[in-house]
Amino acid sequence: MAARATEHLHSAAKGLDLLTPDALAAVLVAGQVAAAQCVARAGRGLAAAGQAAARTIAAGGTLLYFAAVSSGL
């Protein structure tokens, strides 16, 4: 299986330790903006998943959530 883009070193990662604080903050903010744009594009699918989860729980089922990393936490 081919590695996903998330498993590769980001092009902006090289030399992060050499950046000024302002430049580093700009790189980090740009990454968060890009992530938020991805989530926004997935809105319809996320809503459908939420509705499916609600139906499952309402029917007595269980929702299990697993995550490795969340930049929002």
Buried (B, 14 or more C-beta within 10 A) or exposed (E): EEEEEEEEEEEBEEEEEEBEEEEBEEBBEEBEEEEEEEEEEEEEEEEEEEEEEEEEEEEEEEEEEEEEEEEEE
